[in-house]
Amino acid sequence: MTYFVIFLGICFMLGVLAVASNPSPYYGVVGLVLASVVSCGWLMSLGVSFVSLALFMIYLGGMLVVFVYSVSLAADPYPEAWGNWRVVGYGLGFVLVVCVGVVLGGFVDFWKVGVSTVDSGGASLVRLDFGGVAVFYSWGVGLFLVAGWGLLLVLFVVLELVRGLSRGAIRAV
Amino acid sequence: MNPHAKLISSMSLIMGTSITISSNHWILAWTGLEINTLAIIPLISKSHHPRAIEAAVKYFLTQSTASALILFSSMSNAWSTGQWDITQLNHPTSCLLLTMAIAIKLGLVPFHFWFPEVLQGSSLTTALLLSTLMKLPPITLLLLTSQSLNPTLLTFLAISSALVGGWMGLNQTQTRKILAFSSISHLGWMIAIIAYNPQLTILTFALYTMMTTAVFLSLAQIKVLKLSTMLISWTKTPMLNATMMLTLLSLAGLPPLTGFMPKWLIIQELTKQEMTPTATIISMLSLLGLFFYLRLAYHSTITLPPNSSNHMKLWRTNKALSTLTAILTATSTSLLPLSPLIITMF
């Protein structure tokens, strides 16, 4: 089980590396998908299954899908994939950064590999994420309203930015 | 700009600032910072000029990076200490990350590159909001955690901000960029003293907000965006130009004007903490800023040579000056004798 979780962690780093090495967005989104799928598995190893499911559905099924549709509207004529020397250079640079981080931080101390679940192996009565959602709707209703307003504000900001077709902030494609 | 969108943006700015400065929990502080970032984006890009759009994009990218770093710092602290209290930031990596994140948020050197360009792309009123209101939540977070942060790093950020703010402002002709570098340099002074006497940071921030609001509002009244426009603006409002000279010199920190008060108290506190080289260096570096403030003040009060002295004030006058500008100008030039009272207020 520990080895599987370490494998998930390595796949996460590879997915993030795929994005950070700056290929064309078509290819970068592959890295995003890999990173989010694998991080869902890693979250489950921590014990927070609800958050993992929410990540899967909202991030992968909502935001990434919208992102892919938006990217398909603005395609490159000559997209740079991972065979391109520029992308390889960025990739090697980030691998170096990760190696330096592992050497300096230590695998377990800083990167928290091989730790137990969030509620210390079942010490609490309710799963922590489900309990958190319950608190969010009862005692934490202030934060709920603030978060709801923040999300509504994103909608208004985006609508204000693109209002006006070609006179808006973002050019009509 | 659409009045409804403007109302939503301004209400969200006030809400986001209030949430962050009144929070005890990191997640709530982060939420307020994100709401602030989102709400000011339409205000920056409202003129729909390509420079304004670029300024909005740069602002969004830098502030989002900084917010992500704040979240990472608070989460690593929560992992190792088990609590999310802002004042109890103990893990050393978290403290370092938070210092860097707040430096990016505020525009301290070496993360200052976005600030002049964002200010140049926005209108004068939005630039005022960016320099004053948007600095309040990050400084609040820094004040709450100031005892845990590395004083050497803070002093380095402070001295380099004073250096770059003074030096880079020397070659500018656009008033918004000059005020951007003035803001960077003043932030350097605020950060210099935060580890030793946070009340002086609050005092410096309050006085800086007052003085820079007076300058921004005066500039917005006569719509002066560059030095050449300021040369010929004296005919429109001669009294405003004369008082703007005093307000600019107050920003520069010249006695007997108000702007001298924070610098004086900071130098005194630094000397008490046996940091005399820091005090000397930072006050020498503010001399660089004095040059461009003097140049602005000179341009503000000059009466152009080709015109004779009979060339009087234009007979078509602007609408009456707002009371707020008058009050802020008066306070930003005359508060120095009240220093003992003001020190007790903070």
Interface residues (C-beta under 8 A of the other chain):
Chain A: F110 K112 L143 V146 A147 W149 G150 L153 V154 F156 V157 E160 L161 R163 G164 R167 G168 A169
Chain B: N2 A5 I8 S9 S12 M15 I19 I27 L28 T31 E34 I35 L38 A39 I41 P42 S45 H48 I53 A56 W79 T93
